[in-house]
Amino acid sequence: MPLGTLDRTPPPFFRQGPSALTKLALCSALALLMMVADARFKLMQPVRAGFALVLQPVQRLLLAPVDAWDTAGDYLRGTQRAMQAEDLAKRQLSAQAERLSRVQALQAENERLRKLLGLRPSLTVPSIPAEVLFEAPDPFSRRVVIDRGATQGVAPGSPVINEAGVLGQVTRVYPLSSEVTLLNDKDAAIPLLNARTQMRNAAAGRADGNGMELRFLAANADVKVGDLMTTSGLDGVYPPGLPVAKVSVVERRGDSSFAQVLLTPIAQPDSARHVLVLLPLDRHLAAKQEAEAAAAGEAASAAAGRAAARAAKKAERAEKAAAKASGAAP
C-alpha cells in the first residue's frame, strides 16, 4: 500500500479542543455576565420562578418520606403527649377562667376609651396559614421556604409569625411557594420598641447569623438584660405589639460612645413548622380605607335615595292636596 494513502490524522483519543484554562475563563466570564445581568436587570427572576414552579412537585415528592417518618414517629409518641397536654390544658383553663373574664372586661373598656378619645380601633390584620418546607440551601443566609405563594395571595414584604413571635419577612414570592428571610439573617432589619421604656430603635441580624443586635444605641441608653422588644409599627409593615426578641447581652465600653446590645429572637426558626403570613400593614390600611370609602359612598347614595323618595312622597301629597282644593273651590 502506498504511504501517501495512509490516514495521518491523530486518533480521537489525542484530539484536543480548547484548553482547560480557556474553558475555565469562558465559563467564569459567562457566570459573571449572568450575575451582573441578574443584579442590574433582574433577567433571571422569571427563570428562577419557572424552576421553582417546575421543581415544586419534585420537592414535595422528596419530602414525602421525611414527612411519613415524622408522622409515624408522632403517631407512636402522640398518645402520651396528648394525654399530658390535655391534663395541662385543663389545669390552665381552670386557672385562666377568671383572667379571661377580666381580659374581656378590659377589652371592652379599651374600646370605649378609644371611641371616647377618637382613636382608631386596634387592627386585625388578615393572615394566611403556611407550612415550612425546608431551609434554603444558601450557607451564607438564614432563609426558609414555605408552601404558600402568589396563587394564595402572599405578597413580597409580608411579615411571617408563629405562636411565639415574629420569624421574618417574605422576600421572594413564587407561584406556589415563597422564601422567608429570618430575623437573624445578616441582611434583615426590623424597627423595635422596648416594652419597658417605650424607647424605639432598629435591630439587624448579625454577620454570623447568631442572633440580632441593636445598632447605634447610645452608651447611656436605658436598656437591661431581659427587656422585651416588640414591633413598633412605624415601618408600615409589621403590626405593632408583636414580640420579637429579648435583650441577652449589654456591653458598655469606655472607648466607644455606643453600647453593644445583643438580642435573642423569641421565635426559634429551627423549631418552626407552621406559620402565619400577615398582610403588610400599609396595604391592609389602604384596603381598609378603600372599603370604608366604598361603604361611605354606598351609605351616601342610600341616603340620597331615601331623601329623593321622601321628596317624591311630599310632592305627591302636595299634588293630592292641590287637587282636593281645586275640586272644592266651585
C-alpha positions as CSV (number, residue, x, y, z in Angstrom):
1,M,0.0,0.0,0.0
2,P,1.4,3.4,-0.9
3,L,2.4,5.5,2.1
4,G,0.5,8.5,0.7
5,T,-2.8,6.8,1.2
6,L,-2.4,6.3,4.9
7,D,-4.6,8.4,7.3
8,R,-2.1,10.5,9.2
9,T,-4.7,12.3,11.4
10,P,-4.4,11.6,15.1
11,P,-6.9,9.2,16.6
12,P,-9.9,10.7,18.6
13,F,-8.1,9.9,21.9
14,F,-5.4,12.5,21.1
15,R,-7.7,15.2,19.6
16,Q,-7.9,18.2,21.9
17,G,-10.3,21.2,21.8
18,P,-9.8,24.4,23.7
19,S,-7.5,24.1,26.7
20,A,-8.9,23.7,30.2
21,L,-7.8,27.3,31.1
22,T,-9.7,28.6,28.2
23,K,-12.8,26.7,29.2
24,L,-12.5,28.0,32.8
25,A,-12.1,31.6,31.6
26,L,-15.1,31.3,29.3
27,C,-17.3,29.8,32.0
28,S,-16.2,32.3,34.6
29,A,-16.9,35.2,32.2
30,L,-20.4,33.8,31.4
31,A,-21.2,33.3,35.1
32,L,-20.1,36.8,35.9
33,L,-22.1,38.2,33.0
34,M,-25.2,36.4,34.2
35,M,-24.8,37.6,37.8
36,V,-24.4,41.2,36.7
37,A,-27.4,40.9,34.4
38,D,-29.5,39.4,37.1
39,A,-28.4,42.1,39.6
40,R,-29.0,45.0,37.3
41,F,-31.9,43.9,35.1
42,K,-33.5,41.0,37.1
43,L,-33.3,38.8,34.0
44,M,-33.1,35.6,35.9
45,Q,-36.2,36.2,38.1
46,P,-38.6,34.6,35.5
47,V,-36.2,31.7,35.1
48,R,-36.0,31.3,38.8
49,A,-39.7,31.4,39.2
50,G,-40.1,28.9,36.4
51,F,-37.6,26.5,38.1
52,A,-39.4,26.9,41.4
53,L,-42.7,26.1,39.8
54,V,-41.4,23.0,38.0
55,L,-39.4,21.8,41.0
56,Q,-42.3,22.2,43.5
57,P,-43.8,18.7,42.9
58,V,-40.3,17.2,43.0
59,Q,-39.5,18.9,46.3
60,R,-42.8,17.7,47.8
61,L,-42.1,14.2,46.5
62,L,-38.6,14.2,48.0
63,L,-40.1,15.4,51.3
64,A,-42.8,12.7,51.4
65,P,-40.5,10.0,53.0
66,V,-39.4,12.5,55.7
67,D,-43.0,13.6,56.3
68,A,-44.1,10.0,56.5
69,W,-41.3,9.2,59.0
70,D,-42.2,12.2,61.1
71,T,-45.9,11.3,61.0
72,A,-45.2,7.7,62.1
73,G,-43.0,8.9,65.0
74,D,-45.5,11.5,66.0
75,Y,-48.3,8.8,66.0
76,L,-46.3,6.5,68.2
77,R,-45.4,9.2,70.7
78,G,-48.6,11.2,70.3
79,T,-50.9,9.4,72.8
80,Q,-48.8,10.1,75.8
81,R,-48.1,13.7,74.8
82,A,-51.8,14.2,74.0
83,M,-52.9,13.0,77.5
84,Q,-50.3,15.2,79.2
85,A,-51.3,18.2,77.1
86,E,-54.9,17.6,77.9
87,D,-54.2,17.5,81.6
88,L,-52.1,20.6,81.4
89,A,-54.8,22.4,79.3
90,K,-57.5,21.5,81.8
91,R,-55.4,23.0,84.6
92,Q,-54.6,26.1,82.6
93,L,-58.2,26.5,81.6
94,S,-59.4,26.4,85.2
95,A,-56.7,28.8,86.3
96,Q,-57.3,31.3,83.5
97,A,-61.1,31.4,83.7
98,E,-61.1,34.4,86.0
99,R,-58.3,36.0,84.0
100,L,-60.3,35.6,80.8
101,S,-63.3,37.4,82.2
102,R,-61.1,40.3,83.4
103,V,-59.4,40.5,79.9
104,Q,-62.8,40.7,78.2
105,A,-63.8,43.5,80.6
106,L,-60.6,45.3,79.9
107,Q,-61.0,44.9,76.1
108,A,-64.5,46.4,76.3
109,E,-63.2,49.2,78.4
110,N,-60.3,49.8,75.9
111,E,-62.8,50.0,73.0
112,R,-64.9,52.5,74.9
113,L,-61.9,54.7,75.8
114,R,-60.7,54.6,72.2
115,K,-64.1,55.7,70.9
116,L,-64.1,58.4,73.6
117,L,-60.7,59.7,72.6
118,G,-61.4,59.4,68.9
119,L,-58.7,56.8,68.3
120,R,-58.9,54.2,65.6
121,P,-59.7,50.6,66.8
122,S,-57.0,48.0,67.1
123,L,-56.1,46.4,63.8
124,T,-57.0,42.9,62.9
125,V,-54.6,42.0,60.1
126,P,-55.6,39.2,57.6
127,S,-53.3,36.2,57.7
128,I,-52.6,33.1,55.6
129,P,-51.6,29.8,57.3
130,A,-48.5,28.2,55.8
131,E,-46.1,25.4,56.5
132,V,-42.3,25.5,56.4
133,L,-41.0,23.1,53.7
134,F,-37.2,23.3,54.1
135,E,-34.3,25.7,54.8
136,A,-32.8,27.5,51.9
137,P,-29.5,25.8,50.8
138,D,-27.5,29.0,50.9
139,P,-25.0,28.7,53.7
140,F,-24.4,32.5,53.9
141,S,-28.0,33.4,54.6
142,R,-30.8,32.3,57.0
143,R,-33.9,31.7,54.9
144,V,-36.7,29.1,54.8
145,V,-39.2,28.2,52.1
146,I,-42.9,28.0,52.9
147,D,-45.7,26.3,50.8
148,R,-47.7,29.4,50.0
149,G,-47.1,31.7,47.1
150,A,-48.6,34.3,44.8
151,T,-51.5,32.0,44.0
152,Q,-52.6,32.0,47.6
153,G,-52.2,35.8,47.9
154,V,-48.8,36.1,49.5
155,A,-47.2,39.5,48.8
156,P,-43.5,40.5,48.9
157,G,-42.6,42.1,52.3
158,S,-45.3,40.2,54.2
159,P,-44.4,39.6,57.9
160,V,-44.2,35.9,59.0
161,I,-45.0,34.9,62.6
162,N,-45.6,31.8,64.6
163,E,-47.1,31.2,68.1
164,A,-44.0,32.7,69.8
165,G,-43.5,35.9,67.8
166,V,-42.0,37.3,64.6
167,L,-40.0,34.9,62.5
168,G,-39.1,37.1,59.5
169,Q,-40.3,38.6,56.3
170,V,-41.2,37.3,52.8
171,T,-38.5,38.4,50.3
172,R,-39.2,36.3,47.3
173,V,-42.6,35.1,46.0
174,Y,-43.1,32.2,43.5
175,P,-46.4,30.9,42.2
176,L,-46.7,28.1,44.8
177,S,-44.0,28.9,47.3
178,S,-42.3,31.8,49.0
179,E,-38.9,32.5,50.5
180,V,-38.8,34.0,54.0
181,T,-35.7,35.8,55.3
182,L,-35.4,35.2,59.0
183,L,-34.6,37.9,61.6
184,N,-31.1,36.7,62.3
185,D,-30.1,36.9,58.6
186,K,-27.3,39.4,58.0
187,D,-29.4,41.5,55.7
188,A,-32.6,41.6,57.9
189,A,-33.7,44.7,59.8
190,I,-36.7,45.5,61.9
191,P,-37.8,48.5,64.0
192,L,-38.4,47.7,67.6
193,L,-40.0,49.2,70.7
194,N,-38.7,48.4,74.2
195,A,-41.8,47.3,76.2
196,R,-40.3,48.5,79.4
197,T,-39.0,52.0,78.5
198,Q,-41.0,52.6,75.2
199,M,-37.8,53.5,73.5
200,R,-37.7,52.9,69.8
201,N,-34.7,51.5,67.9
202,A,-33.8,49.3,65.0
203,A,-32.3,45.8,65.1
204,A,-30.4,43.9,62.4
205,G,-29.2,40.4,62.0
206,R,-25.6,39.6,62.9
207,A,-23.0,38.8,60.3
208,D,-22.5,35.3,61.8
209,G,-26.3,34.6,61.7
210,N,-26.3,34.1,65.5
211,G,-29.0,36.4,66.9
212,M,-29.6,40.1,66.4
213,E,-28.1,43.4,67.7
214,L,-29.2,47.0,68.3
215,R,-27.1,49.3,66.3
216,F,-26.1,52.9,67.1
217,L,-27.5,52.8,70.6
218,A,-26.1,55.4,73.0
219,A,-23.9,54.0,75.7
220,N,-26.1,55.6,78.4
221,A,-29.3,54.3,77.0
222,D,-31.8,52.7,79.4
223,V,-31.6,49.0,78.3
224,K,-31.3,46.0,80.5
225,V,-30.8,42.2,80.1
226,G,-34.2,40.6,79.8
227,D,-36.0,43.6,78.2
228,L,-38.7,42.5,75.8
229,M,-38.5,44.1,72.3
230,T,-41.7,44.3,70.3
231,T,-42.6,45.7,66.9
232,S,-43.2,49.4,66.8
233,G,-45.5,49.5,63.7
234,L,-43.7,52.6,62.4
235,D,-42.4,50.9,59.3
236,G,-45.8,50.2,57.8
237,V,-45.0,46.5,57.5
238,Y,-45.2,44.9,60.9
239,P,-48.3,45.4,63.1
240,P,-47.4,47.0,66.5
241,G,-47.0,44.9,69.6
242,L,-45.7,41.6,68.2
243,P,-43.0,40.1,70.4
244,V,-39.6,39.9,68.6
245,A,-36.7,39.3,70.9
246,K,-35.2,39.7,74.4
247,V,-32.0,41.5,75.3
248,S,-29.3,38.9,76.1
249,V,-26.1,41.0,76.4
250,V,-25.5,44.6,77.2
251,E,-21.9,45.8,76.9
252,R,-20.8,49.4,77.6
253,R,-17.2,50.3,76.8
254,G,-15.4,53.5,77.7
255,D,-13.7,53.8,74.4
256,S,-17.0,53.9,72.4
257,S,-20.0,56.2,72.6
258,F,-22.3,53.3,71.6
259,A,-23.3,50.3,73.6
260,Q,-23.2,46.8,72.2
261,V,-26.6,45.2,72.7
262,L,-27.3,41.6,71.6
263,L,-30.8,40.2,71.2
264,T,-32.1,36.6,71.2
265,P,-35.2,36.1,68.9
266,I,-38.1,34.7,70.8
267,A,-39.4,32.7,67.8
268,Q,-36.8,30.0,67.1
269,P,-36.7,29.3,63.3
270,D,-35.2,25.8,63.8
271,S,-38.3,24.5,65.5
272,A,-40.9,26.5,63.5
273,R,-43.2,24.2,61.4
274,H,-46.5,26.1,61.0
275,V,-46.5,29.9,60.5
276,L,-48.9,32.7,59.6
277,V,-48.2,35.1,56.8
278,L,-49.7,38.6,57.5
279,L,-50.7,41.2,55.1
280,P,-48.3,44.2,55.2
281,L,-49.7,46.9,57.5
282,D,-49.7,49.7,54.8
283,R,-51.5,47.5,52.3
284,H,-54.0,46.5,55.0
285,L,-54.7,50.1,55.9
286,A,-55.1,51.1,52.2
287,A,-57.5,48.2,51.7
288,K,-59.4,49.2,54.8
289,Q,-59.6,52.8,53.8
290,E,-60.9,51.8,50.3
291,A,-63.5,49.6,51.9
292,E,-64.6,52.4,54.3
293,A,-64.7,54.8,51.4
294,A,-66.8,52.4,49.4
295,A,-69.1,51.8,52.4
296,A,-69.4,55.6,52.9
297,G,-70.3,56.1,49.2
298,E,-72.9,53.4,49.4
299,A,-74.4,54.9,52.6
300,A,-74.4,58.4,50.9
301,S,-76.1,57.0,47.8
302,A,-78.7,55.2,50.0
303,A,-79.3,58.4,52.0
304,A,-79.7,60.3,48.8
305,G,-82.2,57.7,47.5
306,R,-84.2,57.9,50.7
307,A,-84.2,61.7,50.6
308,A,-85.4,61.6,46.9
309,A,-88.2,59.1,47.9
310,R,-89.3,61.4,50.8
311,A,-89.3,64.4,48.4
312,A,-91.4,62.4,45.9
313,K,-93.9,61.4,48.5
314,K,-94.1,65.1,49.7
315,A,-94.7,66.2,46.1
316,E,-97.4,63.5,45.7
317,R,-99.1,64.6,48.8
318,A,-98.9,68.3,47.7
319,E,-100.5,67.3,44.4
320,K,-103.3,65.4,46.0
321,A,-103.9,68.4,48.4
322,A,-104.0,70.8,45.4
323,A,-106.4,68.5,43.5
324,K,-108.8,68.4,46.5
325,A,-108.6,72.1,46.9
326,S,-109.4,72.7,43.2
327,G,-112.3,70.3,43.4
328,A,-113.8,72.0,46.5
329,A,-113.4,75.5,45.0
330,P,-116.6,75.6,42.8
